[in-house]
């Protein structure tokens, strides 16, 4: 595995700068809860790994993955995080969490409080509670080393490792866990209960007596209703934050501690974030105290319900990009401190651009002579995946595992034409690339929903697809809440290009459903008087002659620049062409084997251009964009058949003749 700084942070460097800023702030300064948002495979776990690698050797950090198979209650997550933060670093003293430990101890074991209830003096009852707590503490120290270490027994499986963690990050993390599992016990028996007075003074606890306050926590845990259980969690989170404040107030201690929370869209992850933000807000704003010294970076591939509808209309935040993330940016755009939303800092992870994909491929393949020729496939990989990091990695894995033709040419084109059906091994499991990728992106969707989504993918505008095909708004809302619509800056709510391409590949195996979907969509746009969108779906139905005739009529009816834009939209339609052969063979199968440049009239010329551009638009049909020269010649010929307004046509010919791959797929 390559280092995170070379791989995981491509397109994410602003996140490192933001974390660095936060860690250097004074302990009492306001810090955001930074949220890394994007679809599955957008690189959030890689970012966690890279942050771990970058800051882990010198700063106290803790990591928890809420997306694992083991459920992790907030109290257990707190204990696991605190235990990791206690790791001793050369530059700093060791952090301690006595308040959190006492709160967990007092609420975990069921206290015998009959003595307090049977008329014994309160002093006797309090001493009995203290003796029981000391006994519980001694028993746990004898068995585990200290109290927090006990939580490794029940929660270790939920810590996990960031997906795609580099070897360096993995070494740092394993070292942190190894040191955190067993720390020396320094006579803590009897000391832990010394912090009990803090609980007696806490505003959420009714009793002002420290021992009665601990008994109250115990009753909430074992006999309390849902509201009391929540109050207990809030007190424990407040204790955790207070421990952090006290740690940073000591000499030779860090200014901040780094918390990495992965997959917080899971139910317990959402619960953890809710409690953390509320505790920070209560301690800082409601009671007017100092902010806690915690730098939090969390990830979620779902819209969180607490933010309101997934449209974002009810949320005061506008998503920010990761490239320019900074504390100054957060302070500029954060809502007022009146509400809890002030603490969020939502960063929408973007797809990798062409250069970032190239660097990633070179880092992984460039050092292997037999694989180095695949680096020339960078534009194809970027065009196919849209730059989604996980998709790029999956294609590289298929190329490495399958022995695809390494040299550019017809053999490679024919091999890549079937790429979605090539086998991809993940551990001991082998499946097709399409099935593996769709299973990852659409985890949780049942087969019926997935089949409906494939039909809706026939429409560029997913909202139109769900309406026209009768699959309702729920499916559209689900895709939006999963961040699976095309990223910021797009005006039409289209599925992510990688997901849409895979779904259309799947739909092409169901020819009747393919035809039904495009027929209904063409009819819809016909009824709305939108001929360009209608032609788009007609071409998807392989009605090349009809589309060419309509474009011919519009050729002299609209300005040349408009005609080119319409032509591009129409010929970007999906296809159900054979999965055999390269671009020239596909052209021949469509009955247009001759070059458009040899055409002598506008009708045959436009028909040839439609076919060539249609095949060229599909990276699986023309991986090397070899048909660009045919399209260029076609536009040159077309410019000679128009009496005026020919400059846009001539410029378009030059664009294809000297094609430069755009940095992002949205620029094509």
C-alpha positions, 0 to 999 in steps of 0.5 A: 500500500502506498502512503496516504500522503501520496494516495489518500489525500489526492483532492483532499489536501485542504482537509489536512490543512484544516486539521492542522489549524484546529490542532494548533488552536488554543485549547478553549478555541471554537473548533468545528465538527468537520463532516466528510460527505459523499457517496460510498467510495468517495474516499472518506475512509482513505482521508481518515487513514491519511490523517491518521498517518499524518498526525498520528505519530505526534498527536493523540488521536482515536478512531472508531468505525461505526459501519462495522458488523458490531453495534457500538453503543455511545458509551462504549464508543466513548470508552474506546476513544478515551482509551486510545487518547490515553496513549503516551506520546514522546512530546506530551504527558499522558491524558487521563479520563477519570470523570468518564471512567467514574460515570461508566463505572457508577452506571455499569454495575448495578449498585446495592442501594437497599441500605440507603432505602431502609432507614440507615443514615445517609452517611452510611449509605454513601459510604456503602456506595463508595465501597461498592464502587471501589470494589468494582474498580479493584476487580476490573483493575485486577482483570483488565489493568484498569477500567477503560481497558475492559471496554476493549473486550466488548468493543474491540471488533467495532474499532475496525481499520479505515478502508484502504488504510496505507501500511504506514497508517496501519502501523500507526493505528496498531501501535496506538491500539497496542499501547492503549490496550494495556496501560500501567496502573498507578494506584488509581484505586480510591482516586477514581471516586475523588471526582464524584463531586463533579457529578453532584454539580452537573445541571442534568443531575437532580441531586447535589450530593456526589454519591447520590448523583452516582446512584442516580446515574445507576438508576437511570441505566438499570431502571430508567426510561428512554428519557433518563437513558438519554440524560445518562448518555449526555452526562457521560459525554459531558464528562468526556469533554470535561476530562479533555479540558482538564488534560489540556490545562496541565503542563506539557499537554497537547492543545487538542485531541483528534477524533476520527469517526468513520461511517457515522450515518449508521444508527449508532454513529448518528446517535454518537454525533447527536450526543457529542454536538449537544454536549458541546453546545450545552457546555459552551453556549447554554452554560457559558463555559469554554469549548472543549479541545476536540478536533473532530473529523467524521464521515457519512455517506448519507444525509443525516436526518437531524439536518432536515429534508435531504434537499437542504432547504431547512438546513442553514449550511451550504455544502463546502468543498474540501480544497479550500477548507479552513477555520476562516472559511468555517467562521465565515459561513457558520450559522450563529451560535444560538443553535447546534448547527453552528458546530457543523462544517460539511465538506462535500468530497469531490471526484478526482480530476484527471491529473489526480487520477493519473497520479494515483494510477502512476503511484500504484502501477508505475513501479511495475514494468509489466503494469506501467503501460496501463498508465496510458489508460488514465483518460479512459478510466477518468471518463468511465468512472467520473473520478470516483476514487473507489471506482478508479481503484476497482478498475486498476484491480481488474487490470492487475488481476486479469492480464488485459492487453497492455498495449494500446490498439484494437485488442485492448479496445475489444477487451475493454468493451466488456470491462463491466463483465470482467471478474474482480477478486475481493479477498476470497470472493470473485464477481464481475466488476459491475456486480461488485461496484453496484453492490457497494454503491447500492448496499441496502437496496433490494433487487426490485428497487435496483431494477427500478433504478436501472430503468430510471437511469435511462433518463439524464434527469433522474427526477423525470425518470422516476416520475415518468416511469412511475417509481415515485419520489422515494427512489429519487430521495434515496439517491439524493440522501446517499449523495449519488446524484452528480456533484455540486455545480450540475443543474440537472439531477443526474445519477453519478456517471459511474453508477449510471453507466453500470445501471445502464449496462445492467438494463441493456441485458433487459432489452424489453425494459430498455425499450419501454423506458426510452419509449416512455421518456421520448413520448414524455418529451414529445408531449412537452415540446422538447425535441432535443431530449426526445431525439436523445431517447430516440437515438437510445432506441437505435432510430439513427435515421429518424434522429439524423433527419431531425438534426438535418432539418434543424441544421439550417433552422438554428444558429450553428453554436446551438446546433452543435450543443443540441448535437452533443446532447443527442449523441451522448445518449446511452446505447445497447450496442453489441459488447463485442468489437472495437469502435470501427467494428461498432460503426460497421455494425451500425451501417456506417463504415465509411468516414464521414469526410467522404460524404457528399451531402448534408444528410449522409454526412450528418448521419455519419456524424451522429453514429460516430459521435454516439460511439465516441461518447461511450468510453466502453465503445471507444476507450481511446477516443479513436473516432475523434479524427472522423468527427473532426473531418465530418465537422470540416465537411459540414462547415463547407455545406453551410452558407454562413455561420461556419466558424463554430463548425470549423472550431468544433472540427479543430477541437476534435482534431486537437483534443485535450482531455478535460480535468473533470467529466463535467467539462466534456 
